[in-house]
Amino acid sequence: MNAQKMDRRVIRTREALRTALLALISEKDYEEITVEEITERANVGRATFYLHYKAKEDLLLEEFHEISGKKALELAQTPLTAWLGSLIGNKGNSTPLHQIFQHIYTNAEFYKLLLHNSQSGQVIERVQQLSKEATLIFIHKLIDSGHIEIKEDVSLDFFAAFFSGSLTSTVAWWLEKDLQLTPEEMTKMFRRLIFGGVRDSLNIKIF
């Protein structure tokens, strides 16, 4: 069997296991789910499971990477004008900031699980890293396009770290509060608290 076919088999196996886990999560408490139940639902042997993962937490974390990776790709394809709209206070619901809060809201139960399991530290670190990388990429794009300039006394790396840390902490707080505020309310509040400083750190040019 060639490597390509083997890779496809590995991908299918991992997808089947993640799908099985998500289905079981919708039916019962995550802590009650066993590896045996996951493998039975996925029609995969226990030995095969342990070839890929050490425990069900590893499977949960991989699903997070898959979901967050897809969202990061979607945001990467967002037009520059939409990102600029976030910076200048666009109140519409199509801005990337609102998309992020809507994504968390839609997948709330999944993210709550991630924040309350033994690997929550890895999850938070991953969210911060993704957010920081995305911030750096888009700020560079806005600079290259001539829409903004970074003021001389502002470190771009610090700016990205500050923004990603603020966003991660905000999302964690929101989940702890059982999403009592809507994505629209969270977008408005976050923008009000954070983007005043952002605008003060950037020379934004509207064309």
N, C-alpha and C positions, 0 to 999 in steps of 0.2 A: 504493500500500500504506500503510495507516495505521500510526501509531506503535506501537499495541498489538501488531499482527501482527509488525512488525519486531522489537520487543522479544522476542517469543516465539521468533523465529528466532535472535536473538543468544543467548538462553538455551540453546536446543537445541544450537547450534554449540559453545558453551563447555562444555556438559555432555558432548558427544560427544568433544571434545578431552581433557577431564580423564579421562574413562572410558578412552580409548585410552592415555593416559599411564600410568594405574594398571595396566592390563592388561600393558603392555610392561615395567613395573617388576617385575612378578611373573615375567617370563620372562628378563630379562637385567639386567646392571648398568646403573644409571641413566646413568652417564657415557658408555656406548656407544649410548644411544638418540639418534636424530637427529630433527629436526623433520619430515623427510620420512617417517620411519616412523610418527610420530604422526599426521600428516595422512592417510597411506594407511590406517591402522587406523580412523581416524574418518570416512573417506570425505569429507574436506574438502580443498579446494585449499590449496597453500602460501600463495598470496596472501591467502586468507581468514584463515589462521593469523596472518599478520603484520598484519592489520587489528586483531587483538585483543591480540596479545602481541609483545614484542620478542624473546623467547627462551623456551626450554622452562622456564627457571628461573621466569619469570613465571607460567607455567601451574602449576607445582608450588606456588608460593606461593599462588595463587588456590585451589587445592584445600585447602591448609591453612586458609585463611580460611573456606572452606565447612564443613570438618569442625569447626573450633573454634567457629564460629558456631552450628552445630547443637548442640554439646555445651553451649555457654553457655546456649542457649535451654532445653535439657533441665534444666540445673541451676537456671535461673530459675524453673522450675515445681516445684522440690522444696519440699515443705512446710517451714515454719519449724521444726517439731519435729525434723526430720532434721538441719538445720543446728545447732540447739541441741544435739542429740545429739553432734555432732562436738566442740563446745566443752567439753562436760562429760565427754568420754572414753568415749562409747558404743563398745563393742567389736564391734558388729555390722558386717556388710559392706554395709549399705544406706546408710551415711552418705555425704554428698557427697564427703568426702575420699577414701574408698575408691573411689567412682565415678570420680574423676579419675585415680587410679593405675591402675584397671582399664582406663580408656579409653586411656591411654598404652601399657599392656601389649598391648592388642588391636591397636593401630596402631603398634607399635614400629618396624617397618622403615620406615614412612613418616616417622616423627619422626626417626629416625636420618639419613635422607636430608636432611631439612630442616636438621639441625644440622651437616651436613658439606658444604653447598654454599655458593656465593658469597653467598647471601642469608640466611645463618643469623642474622646480626645483626638483620635485620628480623623474622625468626621469633621470636627471643627477646624482642625488644621487644614484639611483638604478644601473645605469651603473657603477659608481665608486665602489659601493659595490660588484657587480658581478665580476668586474675586480680584485679587491683586494682579494676577496675570492679565485678566480681561481689562482691568482699569489701565494698566500700562499700555496694552495694545491699542486701545481706543484713544487714549490721550495722545499717543504718538501719531495715530492716524489723523486726529484733529489738528495737531501741530503741523504735520506734513501737508495737509490740505489748506493750511493758512487760516483756518477758522479761529484758532486760539494761539496764544503765546503763554508760556510759563514765566512768571515773574522771577527775576534773578535770585531772590532770596528764598525761593521755594524749591526743595528737593523733590524731584518727580517720584523717586522711589519711596520717600516718606509719605508723599501725597497718596500714592497707591496703597501703602500699608495702613494709613489712617482711614481711608475710605473703606477698605475691605474689613478692617477690624470693627469699625462702626456698624457696617452692614451685618456682619456675623453676629455681633452682640445684640443688635436690634431683632434679628430673626429669632435668636434663642429666647429673648425676653417675650416675644410675641407667642411663641409656641408654649412657653411656660404659663402664659396667661390664657391658654386654650383659644387663641385667635379671637379674642373678644372684639377686636377692631377689624374692619374690612380691609382688603388689599388697598382700596382707594384711600381709606383713612391712614393706613400705614405709609403709603406713598407720600401723602400730603405732609404728615408729621415729620417723616425722615427728611424730606426735601427742605422743610422749614428750618430744621435744626442743623442740617449738614451743609446745604448748598449755598447758604449765605457766605460761609467761609470759603467754599470752593470758588465762588464767583470772585471773591476778593483776592484769591490766589492766582487767578487766570485773567489774562486780557482776552475777552471773548469778542469776536468780530462777527457781526451779522451781515450776511451778503444777500 
